[in-house]
Amino acid sequence: MSGAAKRTPPPFGPELRRMVWPLAPEAFLARHYQRRHFVSHGPARRVRPIFEALGVQSVEQYLGRRREPVQIWYQTREGDYGVVDGASPGDAAGLYRSGLTVYINNVAELLAWKERLGQQLGFEEVGPGAALFAARPGGGTRWHFDKLENFTIQLQGTKRWRVAPNAHVASPLDNWVTRQRLSEEMRLYVPDALPREAPPGRSELVELKPGSMLYLPRGYWHTAEASRGDTLAVTFLFPPRTWVSRFIPALQSRLTALPAWREHAAEALGDLRDDGRAREKVSALLGQLRAVVGQLRAEDFVPAEGGPAPRVTPRTVFRRNPLAFLTVGPPGRSGTRTVDLVIQSLHPRQFDLEIEPDLAPVCLFVAAREGTFPASEAAARARRVPFARVAALLRVFREAGVLQPQPG
């Protein structure tokens, strides 16, 4: 990046390049994103676009026009922190003036910013809008880590942060604060006790002033305190969409299609409980599960980019995507039939296809077929239909991700 660009920081905006100046977005993604924290400092005028989007110049002005409830954060004399949900904006303004901290979630005025930034960071769903965090001098938080990717922009005042990598928990699915009990889910992947007061080892001090931006990866340890002046910051928080959340629906759909997995689990329940028979049943189900998983391929979850479908001949061999499901509806008034297609890939899709009634047996054949088959075998289910029309239907299935052509 040129020296002129470094001397003139861009104003903040929803573009990643404005957030991570003076780094190029490519450098930020390679060196920092989901790895380690990053700080960008600039003059206070960088935050003007945010105030313009909010339409106010202070948290009290914003609370004066807000209708939705907000959170109040407080600290006890014993040093513990608490949160009060559902405070009215009017009460929150008074509590803020008395020294308490206000957390305002779902700031709709900055939702478009969050959506744009999220797209650039690989988030299809970004949750509610941005959040505003307003604290008087001394207000802050205990050491904690979050399940969220965090971009914090300081709008007013000065806040001191201490940050440190997390060597205890990789990719947490919950927020956690020191002295807090572990959730039941966290116990699945956190076998050892977490620090009671602070993470061991070195931490880094980061001071944010108006025009500064701090990026914290998901799970990064941090604590913060308003150190000078009334502070106001905006945060863009992005929740993870994990691999397990993508795999489980697809796998569940595949197993639900099998009769054995739809049976009532009587051997494990109530007066009919029989542990010996239950173990036999589970053993059989696990064998079927291993077979199902063994049939799955990466391209079932992430279909290859389509292009024009190749010509289909009677010898063309297809494999049905095990994560694709077809349902043929009854004849309609126009004499056609509707086929419902559902593909439970990493990017699930669902749509309808209208077909002539004579092609319904071909669809039912594809729906029930396991493994590979030649196009001629599908066409044999509709002998009165010219092969060209069967081939056209198979091409549609291929483009939709239902069928995958196999090497000849």
C-alpha positions in Angstrom: 0.0 0.0 0.0 1.3 3.4 -0.9 2.6 6.0 1.7 -0.2 8.4 0.6 -2.8 5.8 1.6 -1.2 5.3 5.0 -1.3 9.1 5.7 -5.0 9.3 4.8 -6.9 6.5 6.5 -10.2 5.8 4.8 -13.4 6.5 6.8 -15.0 3.4 8.3 -17.5 1.6 6.1 -18.9 -1.9 5.5 -16.1 -2.8 3.2 -13.4 -5.0 4.9 -10.6 -2.9 3.3 -11.9 0.1 5.4 -12.0 -1.9 8.6 -8.5 -3.4 8.4 -6.5 -0.4 6.9 -3.5 -0.2 6.5 -3.5 -3.9 5.8 -5.0 -5.1 2.5 -7.9 -7.5 3.0 -5.9 -10.3 1.6 -3.2 -9.8 4.2 -5.7 -9.5 7.0 -7.4 -12.8 6.0 -4.1 -14.6 5.7 -2.4 -13.4 8.9 -5.1 -12.5 11.3 -8.6 -13.7 10.5 -9.6 -16.5 12.9 -6.0 -16.6 14.1 -4.9 -13.5 16.1 -6.1 -10.1 17.0 -5.5 -7.0 14.9 -5.7 -3.3 15.6 -6.2 -0.4 13.2 -5.7 3.1 14.5 -6.8 6.3 12.8 -8.2 9.8 13.5 -11.6 10.4 15.1 -13.0 11.5 11.7 -13.0 7.9 10.5 -16.1 7.2 12.6 -18.3 10.0 11.0 -20.0 7.5 8.6 -21.2 5.5 11.6 -22.7 8.5 13.4 -24.3 9.5 10.1 -25.8 6.0 9.7 -27.0 6.1 13.4 -28.5 9.6 12.9 -27.3 10.6 16.5 -24.2 11.8 18.2 -24.4 10.1 21.6 -25.9 7.0 23.3 -28.4 9.1 25.2 -29.7 10.5 21.9 -30.0 7.0 20.5 -31.8 5.8 23.6 -34.2 8.7 23.3 -35.6 7.4 20.0 -35.3 3.7 20.6 -38.3 1.6 21.4 -36.9 -1.9 21.9 -35.5 -2.9 25.3 -31.8 -3.0 26.1 -29.4 -4.6 28.5 -27.8 -3.1 31.6 -24.5 -4.4 32.9 -23.3 -3.7 36.4 -20.6 -4.7 38.9 -21.1 -5.7 42.5 -18.9 -4.6 45.4 -17.5 -8.1 45.4 -16.3 -7.6 41.9 -18.9 -9.8 40.2 -20.6 -8.7 37.0 -24.3 -9.0 36.3 -26.7 -8.3 33.4 -30.3 -7.1 33.5 -32.3 -7.9 30.4 -35.3 -6.0 29.1 -34.6 -2.5 30.4 -36.6 0.2 28.8 -34.6 2.8 26.8 -35.8 5.5 29.2 -34.7 3.6 32.3 -31.4 2.6 30.6 -30.6 6.3 30.0 -31.0 7.1 33.7 -29.0 4.0 34.8 -26.3 5.0 32.3 -26.1 8.5 33.9 -25.7 6.9 37.3 -22.7 5.0 36.1 -24.0 1.7 34.8 -23.1 0.2 31.4 -25.6 -0.1 28.5 -25.5 -2.7 25.9 -27.8 -2.2 22.9 -28.2 -5.1 20.6 -29.8 -5.3 17.2 -29.0 -1.8 16.0 -31.0 -1.9 12.8 -29.4 1.3 11.4 -26.1 -0.7 10.9 -27.6 -4.0 9.8 -26.7 -3.3 6.1 -23.1 -2.7 7.2 -23.0 -6.0 9.1 -24.5 -7.9 6.2 -22.0 -6.5 3.7 -19.0 -7.2 6.0 -20.3 -10.6 6.8 -20.5 -11.6 3.2 -16.9 -10.7 2.7 -16.0 -12.8 5.7 -17.9 -15.9 4.6 -21.1 -15.5 6.6 -24.4 -16.2 4.9 -26.4 -15.5 8.1 -25.2 -12.6 10.3 -27.8 -12.6 13.0 -29.2 -9.3 14.3 -27.8 -5.9 13.6 -24.7 -4.4 15.1 -24.5 -3.6 18.9 -23.6 -0.4 20.8 -21.6 -0.6 24.0 -21.7 2.5 26.2 -19.7 2.7 29.5 -18.8 5.5 31.9 -15.2 5.7 33.2 -14.4 2.5 35.2 -17.0 0.4 33.5 -15.8 -2.8 32.0 -15.8 -6.6 31.9 -14.1 -9.6 33.5 -11.8 -11.8 31.5 -13.9 -13.9 29.1 -14.0 -15.3 25.6 -16.9 -15.4 23.1 -18.1 -17.7 20.4 -18.2 -14.8 17.9 -15.9 -13.1 15.5 -15.7 -9.5 16.9 -15.0 -6.2 15.1 -15.1 -3.3 17.6 -14.9 0.3 16.5 -14.3 3.0 19.2 -16.6 6.0 18.6 -16.1 8.0 21.8 -13.8 8.0 24.8 -10.9 5.7 25.5 -11.1 2.1 26.4 -8.2 -0.2 27.5 -8.3 -3.8 26.5 -6.2 -6.8 27.5 -6.2 -9.6 25.0 -4.6 -13.0 24.8 -4.8 -16.1 22.6 -6.9 -19.0 23.9 -4.8 -22.1 24.6 -7.6 -23.7 26.6 -10.6 -24.0 24.2 -10.5 -24.1 20.4 -13.5 -22.9 18.5 -15.9 -22.5 21.5 -19.6 -22.8 20.9 -20.5 -20.7 24.0 -19.4 -17.4 25.5 -17.6 -18.0 28.8 -16.7 -15.6 31.7 -14.2 -16.4 34.4 -15.8 -17.9 37.6 -18.8 -19.0 35.5 -19.9 -22.7 35.4 -19.4 -24.6 32.1 -22.5 -25.2 30.0 -23.4 -28.9 29.4 -22.3 -28.6 25.8 -18.9 -27.0 26.8 -18.3 -30.1 29.0 -18.1 -32.1 25.8 -15.0 -30.4 24.6 -13.5 -28.7 27.8 -12.1 -31.5 30.0 -10.0 -29.4 32.3 -10.9 -26.5 34.6 -10.6 -23.1 33.1 -8.8 -20.2 34.8 -10.7 -18.6 37.6 -9.3 -15.1 37.3 -7.3 -14.6 34.1 -5.6 -16.7 31.4 -2.0 -17.6 32.3 0.9 -16.2 30.4 1.3 -12.9 28.7 -1.5 -10.7 27.6 -1.3 -7.6 25.3 -2.6 -4.1 26.2 -4.6 -2.4 23.5 -5.9 1.1 23.9 -8.8 2.1 21.6 -9.6 5.8 20.9 -12.1 7.3 18.5 -11.1 6.0 15.1 -9.6 2.7 16.3 -10.8 -0.7 15.4 -10.0 -4.0 17.2 -10.6 -7.4 15.6 -10.8 -10.4 18.0 -11.0 -13.9 16.6 -13.6 -16.2 18.0 -12.5 -17.6 21.4 -9.9 -15.0 22.1 -9.4 -14.0 25.7 -10.2 -10.4 26.5 -11.2 -7.9 29.2 -11.9 -4.2 28.8 -12.3 -1.1 30.9 -13.4 2.5 30.0 -10.3 4.4 31.0 -11.0 8.0 29.9 -14.3 9.8 29.2 -17.7 8.4 28.5 -17.1 5.6 26.0 -19.2 4.4 23.1 -18.3 1.6 20.7 -20.0 -0.3 18.0 -19.4 -4.0 17.6 -20.1 -6.3 14.6 -20.4 -9.8 16.0 -20.6 -12.9 13.7 -21.7 -16.3 15.0 -20.2 -19.4 13.6 -22.0 -21.9 11.3 -20.2 -25.0 12.1 -19.5 -28.1 10.0 -21.5 -30.2 12.4 -24.5 -27.9 11.8 -24.2 -28.5 8.1 -23.5 -32.3 8.3 -26.2 -33.3 10.8 -29.3 -32.2 8.9 -28.0 -34.0 5.8 -27.1 -37.1 7.6 -30.4 -37.0 9.5 -32.4 -36.8 6.3 -30.4 -39.7 4.9 -31.1 -41.9 7.9 -34.7 -40.9 8.2 -35.2 -42.3 4.7 -34.4 -45.7 6.0 -37.2 -47.7 7.8 -35.0 -49.1 10.6 -34.2 -45.6 11.8 -37.9 -44.6 11.9 -38.8 -47.4 14.2 -39.9 -46.8 17.8 -36.9 -47.3 20.2 -39.0 -49.6 22.4 -36.0 -51.6 23.6 -34.6 -48.5 25.3 -37.7 -47.2 26.9 -40.2 -47.7 29.6 -41.4 -51.2 30.7 -40.2 -52.6 27.4 -36.6 -51.7 28.1 -34.3 -54.6 27.3 -30.6 -53.7 27.3 -29.6 -56.9 25.6 -32.0 -56.4 22.7 -31.2 -52.7 22.6 -27.5 -53.4 22.2 -28.3 -55.8 19.3 -30.5 -53.1 17.7 -27.8 -50.4 18.1 -25.2 -52.7 16.7 -27.3 -53.3 13.6 -28.0 -49.5 13.3 -24.3 -48.7 13.6 -23.5 -51.1 10.8 -26.1 -49.4 8.7 -24.7 -46.0 9.7 -21.2 -47.0 8.7 -22.6 -48.2 5.3 -24.5 -44.9 4.8 -21.4 -42.8 5.6 -19.3 -45.0 3.4 -21.5 -44.2 0.5 -21.2 -40.5 0.9 -18.7 -38.5 -1.1 -17.5 -34.9 -0.9 -19.3 -34.0 -4.1 -22.6 -35.0 -2.5 -22.2 -32.2 0.0 -20.5 -29.8 -2.4 -21.7 -30.5 -5.9 -19.3 -29.6 -8.7 -19.9 -26.4 -10.5 -22.4 -27.1 -13.3 -22.0 -25.9 -16.9 -23.9 -27.2 -19.8 -24.9 -30.8 -19.1 -23.2 -33.2 -21.5 -25.2 -35.2 -24.0 -27.0 -38.2 -22.4 -26.9 -41.4 -24.3 -28.4 -44.8 -23.3 -24.9 -45.8 -22.1 -24.4 -42.7 -19.9 -23.9 -43.9 -16.3 -25.3 -41.9 -13.4 -25.1 -42.1 -9.6 -27.9 -40.6 -7.5 -26.7 -38.2 -4.8 -27.7 -40.0 -1.5 -28.6 -36.6 -0.1 -31.2 -35.9 -2.9 -34.8 -36.8 -2.3 -37.7 -36.9 -4.8 -41.4 -37.1 -4.3 -43.9 -37.4 -7.2 -47.2 -35.7 -6.6 -50.6 -36.8 -8.0 -51.8 -35.7 -11.5 -52.9 -32.0 -11.6 -55.7 -30.4 -13.5 -53.5 -29.9 -16.5 -52.6 -33.6 -16.6 -49.0 -33.0 -15.6 -47.4 -34.2 -12.3 -45.2 -32.3 -9.9 -41.9 -33.6 -8.6 -40.6 -32.1 -5.3 -36.8 -32.1 -5.2 -34.8 -31.6 -2.0 -31.0 -31.7 -2.0 -29.6 -31.7 1.6 -26.1 -30.6 0.7 -24.1 -28.0 2.5 -26.2 -25.4 0.6 -29.7 -27.1 0.8 -32.0 -26.5 -2.1 -35.7 -27.3 -2.7 -37.8 -26.8 -5.8 -40.6 -28.3 -7.9 -40.4 -29.7 -11.4 -43.4 -30.3 -13.6 -43.3 -33.4 -15.7 -45.6 -35.3 -18.1 -47.3 -38.3 -16.4 -45.5 -40.9 -18.4 -42.2 -39.8 -16.9 -43.3 -40.4 -13.3 -41.9 -44.0 -13.3 -38.5 -42.6 -14.3 -38.6 -40.3 -11.3 -39.7 -43.0 -8.9 -36.9 -45.2 -10.2 -34.3 -42.5 -9.6 -35.8 -41.8 -6.1 -35.3 -45.4 -5.0 -32.1 -46.2 -6.8 -28.9 -46.8 -4.8 -25.5 -46.8 -6.5 -25.0 -46.3 -10.3 -27.2 -47.1 -13.3 -27.1 -46.5 -17.0 -29.6 -44.1 -18.6 -31.1 -47.0 -20.5 -32.2 -48.6 -17.3 -34.1 -45.5 -16.3 -35.6 -45.2 -19.8 -36.9 -48.7 -19.5 -39.4 -47.5 -16.9 -41.1 -45.4 -19.5 -41.0 -47.5 -22.7 -43.7 -45.4 -24.4 -41.7 -42.2 -24.0 -39.0 -41.4 -26.6 -35.5 -41.6 -25.1 -34.8 -38.0 -26.0 -37.4 -36.8 -23.4 -36.0 -39.2 -20.8 -32.6 -37.9 -21.5 -33.8 -34.3 -21.1 -35.2 -35.2 -17.6 -32.0 -36.8 -16.6 -30.1 -33.7 -17.7 -32.3 -31.6 -15.5 -31.7 -33.9 -12.5 -28.0 -33.7 -13.2 -28.0 -29.9 -13.3 -30.0 -29.8 -10.0 -27.5 -32.0 -8.2 -29.7 -35.1 -8.0 -27.6 -37.1 -10.4 -23.9 -37.2 -10.9 -22.4 -38.6 -14.2 -19.9 -41.3 -13.7 -16.8 -42.1 -15.9 -17.6 -44.3 -18.8 
